Structures are given as C-alpha cells and as structure tokens.
C-alpha cells in the first residue's frame, strides 16, 4: 500500500502524535499538544512540533484559529486511516461539524447555493447523499476513510490533493450511473434552454 507522505521520514512520529492528540482532544495550542507528549526536553519538543504543525498546515491537514490547531477533513481521515483499531474522536469535533453543517444549510436555503462541477449544478444536499458519507455519524467517517484509503492505494497522493478535489473524487466514486446520467441530461436541457 502507498503510505501517506506525512507519516514517513524524520517527522513521522511527531506528525502522528500531533494529529492523534488533536483527534483525541479537540482543538489545542502547540503548548497543549507538547504537554500531552511524555518527553523530557519540552522546549526542544515544542520547537519540533511547531515545525511539524506548520508542515501539516501547508499540506492541508490542519489549520489554526486563535492559537489553536484544528483538524481539517484530510487530518481526520489520515488519523482514521492510521489507527490500528478505529476509535471515536473527541466530541468537540462532532460539535464543530454540526455548527458548520447548520451554516451550510442556512446558506443553501437563503441563497439556493449550488456546487458547479464542470457546468453541471449539484445541489449541496445531494452532495452528501451521493457521497454516501453523511458526516453526522462516526461510522460514515470510518467508511469515508476506507474509501480514501482505497484511493491512496490506487495512487492518489493525500499530501498533494486539495480537500475539495478529494471530496469530488469520493462523490464521483460513490454516485451511481443513473445519478450521473440524470445530471448529464439536466445539463443538456439547460444548454438547450440557453441557461448555460
């Protein structure tokens, strides 16, 4: 199996520790992450973790809000993939997801928001349905991680792919032929009516 690049090389241990600690505890500062790792030289560890966290941020696994490091979609998936036995994440992540889902739902209703994928409009509520991975249940996240693991085994580089492109691949992989054909027909109708 192709492995995730951030889990190779000199920074492997610190990258795994940092992502796993965030997964288990919710958003944390670098000092809070440092305190959770049992190592004697904390100042040296803090500097090393700072470097690791910046690299993880650059590759799209985490981001920072108000001095706290937060797992992004790729970070959650990476932790789920590397766990020998999948365990539930900290409840703070579900609360964050629920909060963001409400914002997306509100925007979708107010603005009739749609995602445009190669000239085809896809309603945001259908995106999660088609992905088969509605993210409000942990088991669905585990299934999402398995789908991504298969994509990695088939050559997708998780370190390089953007989260949006990754979700597009997951959606396309899980949409059936009939759903895709319906989209194609709707797109042709819109072209004929001069809407596109």
N, C-alpha and C positions, 0 to 999 in steps of 0.2 A: 504494500500500500504506500502511496505517496504520503508523506507526512507534512504537517503544516510547518512552514519555514520558521515561524517564531518559536517552535518547540525543538529546534536544532541548534547546535553551536554552543558558544560560551554562555549566552544569556538564557539558555533553555530553562534552567532551574528557576531563575528569578522571574521569567515570564510566566511559567506555570504557577508559581507561588502567588504572584500578583493577581493574575486572573482568577485563580481559585479562591483566594481570600476575598476578592470583590464579590464573586459569585455567592460565597457563604455568608457575607456580612452586609452587603449593600454598598452604597457609595462611601468611600473613605478617602482621607487625605494620605499623602505619601508617608507621613509620620505614623498615622494609624496603621497603615499596612506594615511598616517597619516594626512596630511594637508586636505585631502578631506573629512575626517570624522569630524563632528562637536562635539568635546569633549573638555572639559577644560584642563585636565591634559594630555598634548601631550606626555610628556616623558614616562609616565606610559602606555599610549596607544601604543606608539612606541615599547616598550618592549613586550607588549602583542601581537601586530601584528607580530613582529619578530618571536615569538614563534608559532603563528598560521601559518605563511607563511612557516616556516621550516617543520611543520607537513604536510601541504598541498603538499610541495615538496616531502616529504618522501612517501606520498601516490600516487604520480604521477599526481597531478592536475596542478602543475605549475613547472617551473624551473627558474633558474637565469642565466642571461647573462649580464656581465658587470654591476653589481649592480642593474639591472632592473629585475623585476619579470615578467615572461611571462606565459600566459595560455597555457597549453598543451591541447590535444584533450579532455581528461577527464574533464578538467576545463571548457572548452567551453560548453561541453554537460551538465555538472552539473548546470551551470548558466541558460542554456536554459530550463532545467527541472524545476528549482525552480521559474522561472519568472511567475507571475500570468498572465501577458499578454506578449507574446513574442515580444521583440523589437530588432531592428537591432543593431549589435555590432559596435564598432568603426572601421572605415575604415582601420586603421592600421593593423587589423587582416587579412583582405582580402589581403592587400598588402603583408603581410608575407606569407600567403598561396600561393599567385601567385608566389612569389620568390622561395619558396620551391618546388612548382609544376614544375617550369622550371628546377630546378636542378635534380629532379627525372626523368623528361622526357629526359633530356640530358644524364643522366647516363643510362637510359633504352635503348636509341638509341646507345650510344657508346659501352656499354658492353652487350647489349642484356639481360639486367637484368631481372631476373625472381624470383618469390617467390616460394619457395618449401614448399609445405604443405603435409606432410605425403607421400613423394615420388612422388607427382603429381606437375608438373610445372604449374604455373599460371602466365600468362603474366601480368605485372603490370598495363597495360592499361585496362585489363579486370577486375581487382580487383575493381576499382572504378565503372566501368559499372555495374558489378554484384551487388555491394552493393546498387545500385540504388540511391546512395547518392553522386553523383559527387559534390565535395565540393566547386565548384566555385559559387554557388548560395545560398543565405541565406535560402530560402525555403527548400532546400535539407538538410541543417543543422538542421532545425526545425524538419524535418521528421526523421533524424538520431537520434535526441534527443528523439523523441517519441518511436522509436524502442528500444533505450537503456532503456527508462522508462519501457517499457513492459518487458524487460529482468530483470530489477530490481524487478518488481512486481512478476516475476517468480522465484526469489531467487538469482539472480546474485548480488554479493557484489561489488559495484563500488569502494569502498575503497581498496579492495584487488586485484581485477583483473588488470592485466597489459594491457596497451593500445593495444598492439599487439593482445592479446587474445580477447579483447573486439571487435576489428575490425574483427577478424576471425569469431566470433560468428555472428556479423552483416552481414558479407558477406555470411556465410552459411545459415543464416535465409532468405536472400533475393535472393539467387541463386535458380533457379527452377530445377526441377528434370532432365530435358533434358540437362541443362548445366552441372550438376554434373555427369550425365551418360556419357556425352562426355568426360569429364576429366578422368573418370574411364577407358573408352575404350582407350584413348590415353596412359594412364599409362600402361595398359596391352600390347598394341602394343610395347611400348618402352621396356618393360620387355622381350617380345618375341624376339626383335631385339638385346638384350643384352646391351641396353643403360643404364639400371638401375641395 
